[in-house]
Amino acid sequence: MLEKGLARTQTRSMTVNSIPILKLQPQHRDAPETELRQQLAAMFRLAVWNDWHEAVANHFSVAVSDDGKQFLINPKWKHFSRIRASDLVLLDADDPDTMSRADAPDPTAWAIHGRLHASNPAARCVLHVHSPYATALACLADPSLKPIDQNTARFFNRVAIDFEFGGMADNECETAHIAATLGAKNVLIMANHGVLVTGATVHEAFDRLYHLERSCKTLVLAYSTGQKLNMLSDDIAEKTAQQWEQYAESSSAHFAEMRAMLDVKEPDYRD
C-alpha cells in the first residue's frame, strides 16, 4: 500500500448549483511519482474496461526521470484488472542487472520498454497491447490505417508499420528494430503482432490508443462488408489530422472522466 501520508491529487466531483463539475488532475510530464503511479494504474484498469488486455501479457510504462531512463512498469504476469499503484516496478534502462532482480519484469517488457525509454526520452508513456481490432488489422497483408472517417483520418501519415515480425520481442536485435521503425512517430502497427503507442503523458497515450482501436474497428468492419472503401482525399485526411492536433486538450478531459468513473467503481487502483 502507498503510504497514506503521501500527497494525492485526485479527481473529485464538486457541485455548484447542483451541477457536477469535474476537477482535472495534473497531467503534465513533471507530475510526481505518486501521481504517475496512479495514472498508470488507472491505465491498466481502463485497458480491461475497453477489452485491450490479453491474459497476463502486454505492458505499459511511464518515465519518471527527466531523461526517461527511469520508468514504472507493470509487474510480471499480473492481470491488468488487479494492478494497483503500489504494484508498479521502478526500473532503470541503464541497469544491466534488471533481469536478475527478484521483481524482474517480463523479458519482453524489459526488452521493448527498456530500449524505448533509453533511446527516446520524448516517449514518456509507452503502451503495448494486442487489442482485437488493431491486431486484426496488423494481420492483413496491407495493415495500413486507411482514412475513411474522422477517427481514422486522425492517424493519416502518422503511423509507422513494422512488417518484419521476428517472434517475441525479447532480444536486443528485435527491440532495436522496433525502436528504429517507430522513429519519431507515436503509433507503431506491428505486423502479425499488435500495436505500440507512445505519448508525452499517460492521458495522451490513453486517448491515442483509445481512438486507434476505434479506428481499427471501423476499418475492419468496413472491410467485412466486402464493399469498396470510400476513402477521404489526402487533402481532407491531412486537414482532419491537423484539426485533431489542435484539439489535443480533449485527451486530458477524456482521461480525467474515465478516472472519475474508476474512482467510483474501482478506487483501489490508487493504493
N, C-alpha and C positions, 0 to 999 in steps of 0.2 A: 504494500500500500504506500502511496506517496504520503509524505508527512503532512498531517492536517494543517500544520502551521505555514506551509508554503503558500505564497500568494497565488490565487487562482483568478483568471479572467474568464468569466462565464458569460454565456448567452442567457439573458434574462428577459422576460416579458414585463414591461412596465405598462401601466394603464393610465391613460389620460382621457377623461370624459368617457370612460368605458370602452375606449378603442385601444386594443393592444398594440403597442409599438415595440418593435424588435430592436434591441441594443446589439450592435455588431461587435464581436470580439476582435481584438487586434489580429491582423493577418500579415503584417509586414515581415520581411525576411529576418529582422533582428529580434523577433519575438524570443523571450526567454525559453530555456529548455523545457520548463514545466508546461508552458503553453503549447510548445511544439509537440510534446509528448501527447497532450490531449487532442490536438488537431489530428495527428497521425492515427491515434487510437480510434478517433471518430471515423477516419477514412476507412479503416478495416471494417467497422460495423456497417457503414454505408455501402461498402462493396457487397456485403451479404444481402442487404436490403435490395440491391439492384441486380443480384444474381451474376456478379462478376467473379466470384470466388470459385476455387476448384480444390475440393478435398482440403488437405493441409499444405497445399503447394502455393506458389506465387508469393510475391513480396513487394512491400512498399518501404520507402526510406525517405528521410528528410535530413538535410545538413544542419548542423548546429554551430559549426565554426565558420569564420569568415572565408577561409579558403575552400570550404566544402568538404574537406577530407574527414572530419569527424561527423558521423551521422548516426541517426537512430534507425533501427530496422526491426522487423518482427522476429521473435524467437523461432527457432527451428521447429517446424511441424506442429504449430499450434493453430487451431481453427480460428479464422478471422472473427467469428461470432463471439469468441471468448477473450479476445485480446483487450487488455487494459493499458493505460498509460504507463504504469509501472512495469509492465512486461517487456517493454521495448528495450532492445540491447544497444548500448552505445559502442560504436566501433570506430577505428581509425584506419583509413585507407592505406596508411604508410606502415601499419603494424604487420610485420611478416609472421608473427606468431598467432594471428587471429584464429586460425582454424585449429589451434592447439588448446584454445580456451575451453573451460568446462561448459560455457554457454555459447560455443561456436555456432554460427548461423548455418543454414543450409548451404552446401557448396556452391550451388548456382546463384544463390542470393549474394554471397560474398563475391563471386566472380563478376557478376553483372554490376551490382551496385557499388562495390568497391572500386571497380575500374571507372565507372561513370563519375563518381564523386571525386576521384583522384584527378581525372582528366578534364572535367567540365564543371567548374565552380558555379556556372550560371544555372545548372540543373540542380536547384536546391531540393526539389522533391522529385522522386523517381518512382513511377508506378508500373509494375509489370504484371499483366494478367492474361488469362486465356478466356476472356469473356466470349459468350456464344457467337454473337453476330460478327464481331471483329475477327474472331478466329475462323469463322466460316468464310469470310471474305479473304482472309490470309491464305486459305487453302485453294483458291481459284488460280487458274493459270495466269489470269490478269487480276491481281489483287488491288489495283488502283481504286481510290475512292472517287467515283465519278460525281461531278456536281449536277445533281438533279433536283435539289431543293435548297432551301435556305440553310439547313444544317450541314448538308454535305458540302455546300459551297464555302462554308467556314474554313474547310481544310484544303481548298484549292491551291495547288502548288506549294503546300506547306507540310507535306508528309513524305518522309523517306521510306523506301521499301528495301528490305534485305531479302534477296532472292536465294541466298545461299545457306539453307538450313544444314547445320553440321552436327545434329544431335543436341543433347542437353548442353547448355552453355555453362560448363563447369571447368573450363580451361582458359588460359591466358590468350591463346590464339583466337578462340571463338569470341571472347568478350572484347578483345581489341578490335576485331572486325565489326562487332555490333556498335561500339562507340564511334568508330570511324564512319560507319554508314549513317548513323544518326546525325553526326556533324553538328551544325548549329540549329537544326530543326527540333521541334518539341514532340513530334509523333513519329514512331517507327512501326511500320507494319512488318512483322517478322513472318515471312512466307512459311507455310506449313507449321506454324508455331503459335503466334498470338500477337500481342501489341505491347509497346512500351511508350509511356507518356511521361514528359517532364514538365516542370513548372517552376516559376520563381518562388512560389508559395504553395502550401498544401491546397488552399482553396482554388488556386489557379489550375493546378494539376487535376483536382477533383472535377472541376467544371469541364475541363478539356476532355477527360476520359468519359464523362457522362455524355457529352454531345458526340464524341467519337463513336461510342457504342450505339447511340440512337441513329447516327448517320449510317453506320454499317447495317443496322437493322432495316432501315428504309431501303437501302440499296439492294440488300439480299431479298427483301420482299418484292421489290420491283422486278428483279431478275426472275423471281419464281413465277411471275405471270407469263413468261415466255414472250412478252411483247417488247418491242424496241423501246429503249430508254429515250425519254425526251430530255436531252442534255441542255443545260444552260450554255450560253455562249461564253467564251473565255473572258470577254469584257465584263459581262454581268457577274460571272463567278468571282472574278477578281474584285470587282466593286463590292460584292456582298462580303467577301473575306475581309476586306479593309473595314467595312462597316462593323463587323464583329469585333475587330481590334479596337475600334473606338467605343465599343460597348462593354469594355473589359470589366468595369466596376460591378457588373451584374454577377460575376463569378463569386465575389465576396459575399453578396447578399444571398446567393444560392446556397453556398456552403453554410452560412450562418443560419439560414432557415432550416436546413437539414439537421444541423447540430441542435437547434431548438427542439426539434422533434425527438432527437436522440435523448436529450436531457429529460424528456418526459417518459419515454419508453425504455431506455437502457442507460440510465445515468451512471452506471458502474464503469463505463468506458473511461471516465475521468480518473478513476482510482489508481 
